[in-house]
Amino acid sequence: MKVSKPQAQANRQRIIEVAGELFRERGFDGIGVNDLMQAAGLTRGGFYGHFESKEDLARQASEQALAANLAHWSDVLGHAENPLAELVDFYLSKRHRDSPGQGCALAALGPDALRHGEALREVFGAGVERFVATVAAKLPAGNEADRRERALAVVATLVGALVLSRVGDEGLSREIRAAAAAAIVGGKTA
């Protein structure tokens, strides 16, 4: 039975969304095409009608996840009295730490992207640049080079702290997140 064009587009979008979440939870190599398609409620047979390869899906799912992350961070930064403190509170929260499938693609998949093709690494490089630019735009006045340098340090600290906070016990995780928050804004996080 032939699927209508709108339904095919909806199916494709569903695959990308599910893959974005499952890749962040399990890594690019931690889930196969069969399981991705099953999680999307579709059969494996339709996969290659939508994507050239699993790597193509990984690239598209990562682009979408990174764009969604950026939209959320921009919202947090745009509506806060102290944008940097709000970002730190959200990003280093226990909730964000415990929800990699819904969270930052840079922290969940950045190391995995290094082991894949150039196209996927470029997606993550562009994601870092956009996150840095978003943070830099909210930093106090200063020249552009200084704000970029500070934003690079903030992003690296946030992403690194989130990654490390996921590998230790609860006490170590709390220490890592608190130390990173203090380094960025002098505060603590939950």
Residue pairs with C-beta under 8 A, 6 or more apart in sequence:
3 11
8 49
8 50
11 40
11 42
11 46
11 50
12 50
14 40
14 41
14 42
15 36
15 37
15 40
15 42
15 47
15 50
15 51
15 57
16 57
16 60
16 61
16 64
17 61
17 64
18 36
18 39
18 40
19 36
19 40
19 57
19 58
19 61
20 61
20 62
20 64
20 65
20 68
20 105
21 101
21 102
22 31
22 35
22 36
22 39
22 101
23 30
23 31
23 58
23 61
23 62
23 65
23 108
23 109
23 112
24 65
24 100
24 101
24 102
24 103
24 105
24 108
24 109
25 100
25 101
25 108
27 109
27 112
28 54
28 58
28 109
28 112
28 113
28 115
28 116
28 120
29 112
29 115
32 54
33 44
33 47
33 54
34 44
36 47
36 57
37 43
37 44
37 46
37 47
47 57
50 57
51 57
51 60
55 116
55 117
55 119
55 120
58 116
58 120
59 119
59 120
59 123
62 105
62 109
62 113
62 120
62 123
62 124
62 127
63 123
65 105
65 109
66 105
66 106
66 123
66 124
66 126
66 127
66 130
69 103
69 104
69 105
69 106
69 127
69 131
70 127
70 130
70 131
70 134
73 87
73 91
73 131
73 134
73 135
74 134
76 83
76 86
76 87
76 90
77 83
77 84
77 86
77 87
77 134
77 135
77 137
77 138
80 86
80 87
82 185
83 138
84 135
84 138
84 139
84 154
84 184
84 185
85 185
85 187
87 135
87 158
88 158
88 180
88 181
88 184
88 185
88 187
88 189
89 181
89 187
89 189
89 190
90 96
91 104
91 158
91 162
92 158
92 161
92 162
92 165
92 177
92 180
92 181
92 189
93 189
93 190
94 173
94 177
94 190
96 103
96 104
96 162
97 103
97 162
97 165
97 166
97 173
97 177
100 107
100 108
100 166
101 108
103 162
104 159
104 162
105 124
105 127
106 124
106 127
106 128
106 131
106 159
107 159
107 162
107 163
107 166
109 124
110 124
110 159
110 163
111 163
113 120
113 121
113 123
113 124
114 121
128 155
131 155
132 148
132 151
132 152
132 155
133 151
135 151
135 154
135 155
136 144
136 147
136 148
136 150
136 151
137 147
139 147
139 150
139 151
142 150
154 184
157 180
157 183
157 184
158 180
158 184
160 180
161 176
161 177
161 179
161 180
162 177
164 176
165 172
165 173
165 174
165 176
165 177
166 173
168 176
177 189
178 188
178 189
181 187
181 188
181 189
182 188
